[in-house]
Amino acid sequence: MRAIDLSSVAWRKSSYSNEDGGNCLEVADALPLVPVRDSKNPTGPALLIAAPAWGAFVDGVKGGGLSR
């Protein structure tokens, strides 16, 4: 598998994050695969998710479609 260079992408923190740290995600937009990483470990690994799958996940969260 070919490595994807994420060194120049613009990361954004989840809108649900707060200034106290906590469990936060960062994502980068406008790529065929959506990279997701832990905001507390920006030099750590990123999970790459297909854009349609990420969109479905976000839509499910917004619609309250996830249950515990």
N, C-alpha and C positions, 0 to 999 in steps of 0.2 A: 504494500500500500504506500502511496506517495504521501510524504509529509506536507501539511498545509502550513504556510507561514502566516502566523497571526500577529507578528510583531508590529504591524502598522495599522491594524484595525482599530476602530474607535469603539471602545467598550462603554456600555451604559449600565448603571446599577438599576436593579428592580425598583419600580415606583413604590413598592411596599417596604423598602429598606428605610432604616432610620439612622440618625447620626450616632447612635450608641453602639454601632457594630452589629452584633447578632448574626443570625444566619441569613446572609444576603447572596443573591445571584447577580452576576453581570452577564450581559449578552452583547453580541455584536451583530448589527443588522447588515442588510444588502449583500449577503453572500448566499450561494446555493445551499450551503450547510450552515446552520446556526450554531456558532460556538457559545457554550455556556460554561462559566467558571465560578469558583468560590471567590467572592470579593475580598476575603481575608487572605487569600493566597494567589495574588495576581500572576506570580511567576510559575504557579503550579499547572497541572494539566487542565485541558478544556475538553468537555464532552461535545462532540459534533452531532447535531440532530438535523435530519432532513427538514427543510423549510415547511413542507406541508404538515409533517408530524408536529413540529413546534407550534404552528398555527392552530392545529386542532387542540393541543394541550392548553394554549393560552385561552382559546375560546371556551374550553371546558372549565377552566378556573374562573373566568369572568362570569360564566353562567351558573356557577355553583355546582358544576357537574362532578366534582370530586368529593368522595366521602371517605371518612376514616374508618 
